Amino acid sequence: MKDCERSIALIDHLLDGQLQSEDRSWLRAHIKVCKRCQAELRFQARLHRVLASQSLPCLSENLTDKIIATAKGRARHSHLLKAVNLLSLAALAGLLLFLVGLGAIEGLAESIVSTMIRWQ
């Protein structure tokens, strides 16, 4: 199980191209034999690809600065920060449900596994 925890922690770095050679070799060997981590890699790879292909709206710098200033000014009130975190998680969950509804996350699993196996 510790190997799977390490693997899952490294997958995001692998997909971002920021994984050191030694860790990359270890991860490839582990994923080759672990079905759970193969599934996690497929899911994260598809999610990375889908999110990269979406044009998400950008907040204006002014609005972003106001939000940050407000959050910092109210940092004493941790319940507000928890609420913001929950809203962020809810927004992410909504985005994921939307992408699943579009079928954007289904069907990529096999191509990712075959790509990983070809890395050998």
N, C-alpha and C positions, 0 to 999 in steps of 0.2 A: 504494500500500500504506500510506503514511503516513496518508492520509485514512481508510482503514479502521481503522487503529490508533486514531486520534483518535475515530472514530465509536464503536468498541466501548468505549472509555473513557468516553464521554459517555452511552451508552444507560442505564446503571444510574441515573445522575443524572436523566435524563429520566423514567424510570419512578417514581422517588422524588419527582418534582415539584420537584427542586432544581436545574434547569438554567436558566441565565441566558438571556434572550431572544435574544441574538446567537448563542450556541451552539446554542440550540434551532432557530433558523432554518437555521443551517448544517447541523445534523444532519438535519433534514427534507429539505433539498435533496439531501444526499448519499445518504440512504436511498432516495429516490425513484429514483435511477439505479443503485444498487449492490445486486445480488442477494445477495451475501455478507452485507452488513450488514442487509438486510431479513430474512434468515434468522436472524441473531444477535438482532435486535430481537424477532422472533416467539418465539424460544426464551426469551429473558430475560423477556419480558412474561408468557408462560405460566408460567414458573417463579415470578415474583413473585406472580401470581394464585393459583397452587396453594399456595404457602407461606403466603400471607396467609389462605387459607381453612382451613388446618389448625390444629387446636388441639393444640399441642405441649405436653408436660408441662413444668412449670416446676420448677427446682431450688429447694429451700428456701434462704433467705438463709444459714443456718448452714452448709449443705453447700457452697454457692458460696464462702463466706468461707474454709472449710477448703481447698477446692481451690486457690483463689488464693494462700493463705498457703503451701501446700505447694509450689506452682509457684515462688513467689518465693524460698522458702527453698532451693530446689534449682536456682536459676538458674545457679549455678556449673557445673552439670552439663548442658551443652548437649545431650548425647545424650538426656537425659530429656525436654527440651523438644521435641526433634525427634520423639521417640516420641509425645508428646501431640499434636503437630501432625499426625502421620501418622494417629493414631487419629481425630482430628477429621475429616480428609479421608476416611477410610474410612467414618465415620458419615454424612457428607454424601453420599458415593457410594452408600451403602446406601439412604439416603432417596430419592435420585434414581431408583435402580433400582426401589424400591417404588412411587414415583409413576408411573414408566413402566409398571410392571406393572398399575397401576390404570387406565391409559389417561388419566391426568390431564394428560399433557404432549402428547398427540397431538391433532391437529385444530384447534388454535387459530391456526395460522400464517396462514391466509387472513383471519381476522377482524382480526388485528393489522395486516396489510399494508393492508387496506382502510381501517382506521381512520387509519393514518398518511397514506394518500393523501388522505383526506377533510380532513386538517388543512391541506391546501394552500389 
